[in-house]
Amino acid sequence: MSARLSDVIEVLDEAYPPRLAQSWDSVGLVCGDPGDELDSVTIAVDATPAVVDEVPEGGLLLAHHPLLLHGVDTVAANTPKGALVHRLIRSGRSLFTAHTNADSASPGVSDALAHALGLTVEAVLEPLSEPADLDKWVIYVPRANAAAVQAAVFEAGAGHIGDYSHCSWSVSGIGQFLPHDGATPAVGSVGTVEKVDEDRFEVVAPARARAAVLAAMRAAHPYEEPAFDVFALEPAPGEAGLGRIGTLAQPESLRAFVSRVGAALPRTSWGVRAAGAPDRVVSRVAVCGGAGDSLLSLAARADVQAYVTADLRHHPADEHCRGSDVALIDVAHWASEFPWCTQAAEVLRSRFGADLPVHVSTTRTDPWNIGDETCGDQ
């Protein structure tokens, strides 16, 4: 039972597209030969020595957090990261990272967290907008010439929407103009107000085709001064992005919801802590796997009663609590992202089935290991 590493990478890149990664991030294959045959995949939040010990020789370690990221200029075997890379390579193991691309993918890290908490996801907290790179053209033309002008701009690249071409929308109206001295009007005469039956039609076109569409429109249009508008389109928000907003099947108190979070996530010495009125009814919740205090302002405006994330800092949390009634639930970073491991495992199992054994590491890689109440095994 095996699969080629390149085939696994293809599946992972489809599920967690690299283009969704933040510009500062490092995702993808860290070490390994795409042409190699894999015997297994082990999935974990972090690539640590203890986790690598779980990876069989010839296997792939799929990690959420990058092993090599900021300021890495050596993988010498006498450095912690270098030693791990050498161990992997010497034993034929591979390492692949899906980080902020998995955070923003749909489904991704926050979907897995929401599912673990029993939430039904309804929206993205901070949607990513796919680049539109499209213009909308609004062109006014005498009705008798409308078909010819449309044909010209279609030929120049306008009017494509998905798998359709020659797409446009038209409405009829009355155009008016007054030619002045020096004008050579195609219709009417200098000094006389002219009214003409015209069509207004709209098409979209790639921004890169702007010059070609303009030239084609001018060449086909009967007027020496055609009337037209060009609007650069803003991208529409998609399903990808950071954080999720979801609903509980039944409302419950914040106290009960905090208990739900504690029961749903693996135990850590960090535990679960919350800020808010204990008896407040919670039905709609924002979540963000990993460090999420950058989304506090969005959570405050998201029409939710609580926000679950990790690594909340004192001052941002304090300011939020004084300015918003959205309760905060803070959990360990590792615990908030651990549910993603199961999600990623299902992605691979659904594609490769029994041909590729997939294992989720239960090694707790959360760095905090001593606490007053909840230290111990997960």
N, C-alpha and C positions, 0 to 999 in steps of 0.2 A: 504494500500500500504506500503510494507516494504521489507527489505532484511536483511539477517543475516550479521553481521559485518565481520565474517570470510570470507564470499563470496566476500564482497567489498574489503577486504584486498588482497584476491587472485587476483582480477582483477588489483588492483593497483600495486602489486608486479610483475605482468606480464608486465604491461606497463612501470614501473619504477623499474627494478630489483635491489634489495638491494645490490647485489654484485658490482654494479657500483658506490656505494657510496665511498667517500674518507675514508681512514682509521680513520681519526679524527672525522668523522661525526657521527651523531646520527639520524637514520631514522627508520620509522616503527611506531608501535602502542605505544603511550605514556600513555594513560589511556583508559580504556574501557574493556569490556568482549567480546572476539571474538564470544561467543555464543549468545550475545544479538541480538535482532531484531532492526534494524534501521528504523526510520521514515523518515529521510532526510539526505542529505549531503550538507554542506556549505563549499565552497572552498575559501581560502584567501592566500595571501602571508605570513601574520604574524598572530599568535595567540595573540591577544590583548583583553583587556576587552571589547572594543567596538565591536569587531568582535564576541566574544563569546556571546554577547547580541543578535546577529542575529541568533544564532544556536538554533533551537527549542529543547525543552527537548526531550531526546531520540534520538537526532541527532548526526551525526559525523561532526567534523570540520577537514577538510583536509587542512593542512597548508604546505607551502613550507619551511619556516624557522623553525628550531627546537626551541621549547620552552625551552627544557632542553639540554644543551650542555656542555659548558666549566665550570669546577669547581663547578658543582651543587652537594651539599652534604646535602641538606634539601629541603623539600617541605612543610615546616611549613606554616600554614595559615597566619602568620603575615609577610610573605615575598611576594613580588609581584608575583613571579612565583608560589609559593606554594598556594597563594590565588586563582590563576586562576585554578590550578589543583583541588583544593577543590571544587570550583564552578562547574567545569565540572562533577566531580564524584557525587556530591550531587544531581545534576539535571539529572543524567543518560546520560550525554553527553559523547562522546568519542573524542579523539584527535589522529590524525595520521599525520606523517610527511613524505614528499617525498622531499628531499633536493638535495644533490649533485648527487644522483641517478637519479633524474629528470633532473638535469643539463646535465648529460651525455647520458641519454636515447635517443633513436631514435624512434619516435619523442620526443623531450623534450623541455626544457625551451628556448633554442636558436632557435629551429625550430619555436616555437610559436612567438618569437620576429621577426624572418625573415618573417614569413607569415604576421604579422601585418604591416610590412614595405613594403609589396608588392614584396618581393624577392622570387625567385625560388631557393630552396636550391640545391646545386650541390655537396658539399663536407663538411667534418668535418674539422674544423680548427686544432684541436689537437685530432686526433683519439686515442681511447683506443685500445690497442692490447689485444685480448683475449689470455690467456696463451695457448701456443701450447702444451708443454709437449710431444713433438714428436721427434723421431729420424728418419733420413733417413739412411737406410742401403744400401751400394753398395757392392755387393758380386761378386767375380770372381770365376767361377767353370767350370771344364770340361763340355763340352756340354752334354755328356752322363749322367752326374750326376746332371744336373741343376734341373730337375723336382723333384728329391728326396730332394735336399737341400731346394728348395722353399717350398715343402710340410712340411718340418721340421720347418722352421721359421714361416710359417703360423700357424702351430699347437701351436707354442710358443707365439703367439699373434700378429705377424706382419701381414701387408697387409689389415688392416681395414680402410676404408675411408667412413665415413657416414654410410649409410645403405648397404654398399658393403663390401665383404670380398674377400680374395685371390687376392688382387690388386697388380700388379707388372708391371714393364717395363723392357724389355730385349733388348740387342743388342749383336751381335756376333763379335768376334775378335780373335786375336792370342795372347795367353799368352806365355811368355818366362821366363826361369829361368835356373840357373846353380847350381846344387847340389854340396856342398863341403863335405869334409871328415866329417863323423859323421852323415850326412843326410841319411834318408831312404826314398827316393822319391817313391811315388806311381806310377809315370810315369817317364821313363828315368833312367839314371844312373849317379853316382858320376863322376864329371869331364867333363861331356858332356852337352853343351847347349841344352836345350830341348825347342821345340816350340809345343804348344798344342792348338787345337781349343777349345775356351772357350766362355762361355756366361757371360756377365756382366748383372746382374739384380738388380733392385732397388725396395725397399719396404719401407714403413713407419711403425713404431711401437711405442707404448707408451714408454716414457723414463723409466717408472717403470719396463718395461719388458726387459730392456737391458741385464741383466744377463741371463735371460731365453733364449732370442733370440741367444745370443752368444753361450751358451752351446749347443743349438739345432743345430746351424750352424756347430759348430766344430764336433759334433757327426755324422752329416750326410755327411760332406765334405770329399772327399777322400784324400786330401792333409794333411800332418802333419803340414804345415804352410799355412793355407788359406790366401788369399789376400782379404782384405775387408776394408771398411771405414765406420765410423759412424759419422753422422753430426747432431748435435743438431739444430733443426729447430727454426728459429725466428718466432714469431707469426705474422700473417698478420693483418694489420689494419682493423678494422671493421667499422660499421656505427655509433657506439656509440663514445662519446667523447665530449669534451668541445668546444663550439663555432661552428658556421656554416659559410660557404661561399656560397653566392647566387648572382643571377643576377637580374637586373631590366628588365622589359619588354622593356623599351626604355631608352637609356642613357639620363641623365639630369645633369644640373650643380650642383656643391656641394651646392650652395645656395638653389636651389630648393629641393635637397635631404634633407637638414637640415629642411626645412619647412615640408617636407613629414614626417620626424621623429616626429616633434612636433605635427603634426595633427593626427598621428597614435596612439600615446601613451597618456595615461591619463595625465592631467596637474598636475604639481607640482610646488612648489616654487623654486625648483632646476632648472626647465626649461630644455632647450636643449642648449648646447654650443658646439662650433666646432672650430677646428684649421685646416686651409688649405686655398688654393687659392679658393676664392668664385666661380670663373668661371670655375674651373677645371671640366671636364666631368667625371661623375660617372656612371659606368655601372655594376661593380662587387664589392661586398661589403662583408666584414667579420663582423659578429656580435657575441656577447657573452652576454647573459643575466646575470645580476649581476656584481660583481666586476671582471673586465677583464684585468687589466693592466699586469697581469702575462703572458698574451698571446700577448703582444705588439710585441715582436720579431717575433712571428709566423705571425701576421698580416702583418708585414713589408715585409715578404717574400712570401706572399700568392697570389701575382699577383692580388691585389685588389686596388681600388682607395680610399676606405674609410673603417673605422672600427668603428662600433657602439657598445658601452658598457657603463658601469656605474662605478662610484667611481674612476675615473682616478686621480691619484695624480700628483702634480705639477712637481716634478723632473723626474719621468718616462715619463710623457707626453712631457716635454721640451726636454729630450734627444731623444725621438722618432722623434719629429718634426725637430730636427737638423740633424737627420741621415736618414730620410725617407720622401718620398713625399706622403705617405698614410695619407689622412686626418683623423682626429679624431673627432668623435661625442660622447659627453659625456652626459648621461641622468641620472636621479635619479634611484637609485638601485631598489626601489620598482616599478617604472614605467616600467623598463626593464623586470621585471619578471611577471608583472600583466597579460600579454597575456597568460601565461601558465595556469592561472586559467580556462580560457575558454577551452583550450585544454584538461585539466584534466576532466572538466565537460563533454565534448563530449565522452571521454573514458568511463565514467560511464553511460552516457545516452545511448550509443550504446549497452551496455551490459544489463542494467536493464530497460531501457525504462520508461514507466509510473509507473512501480512498485516502483521506488525510486525517489522522487523529489530531484533534484540537483539545488543548488542555488550558484551563484558566488557573493561573497560579493563585493560591490563597495565602502566599507569604505576605505578611504585613510589612510594607515598605514605608509606612508612615514613620518619619524619623523620631517622633516623640514616643517614648516608651515607659514613662513613669507618670502616674497621675494619682490623685487622691482617692478616686472611687472606681474608675473603670479600667485600670491598667490590667494587662493580662491578654489572653488569647482573644482573637476576634470572635 
